[in-house]
Amino acid sequence: MNTTDGHRKHARNERNERDELDDRDELDEQDELDDPEERDEREGKDEEGGRGERDGRGEPGRVSAAEALRGAVEQLTELLGRAPETVSALTPTETGWTARIEFVEVERVPETTSVLASYEVALGHDGHLLGYERGKRYTRAQIDDKDGG
């Protein structure tokens, strides 16, 4: 490649970079002129300014099931000061999500005699903890008797 071709290529690259910067500046200026609510809707932000994901039903502002699950575990772990054993349920509701999370309350030897507790957790559409309640307590060896018999 001769020197003239190199200069032309360099000049073309500089023009392309300037054009890209101009395009970005125009978009930024348009964002400043737009109605904030329209811009948030276009960018997928919810009322609080966060980026609420859509669940399988396409509801804006509702976090995904995976995010709700992570949020429930993280928030309840912080409050109780111990890690969960398992998550046994996650259900969407009109107000957000409910989850059932199992925690070891009393560790014993042998492990089959350890006491676990089931916590019912309520989360808002945004995944924030609304409340929780300890439900049943049981030993690890106990089998769930759903038929009541």
Secondary structure, DSSP 8 states (H G I E B T S, - for coil): --HHHHHHHHHHHHHHHHHHHHHHHHHHHHHHHS-HHHHHHHHT--TTSS-----TT--TT---HHHHHHHHHHHHHHHHTS-EEEEEEEEE-SSEEEEEEEEEEE--SSGGG-EEEEEEEEEETTS-EEEEEEEEEEETT----TT--
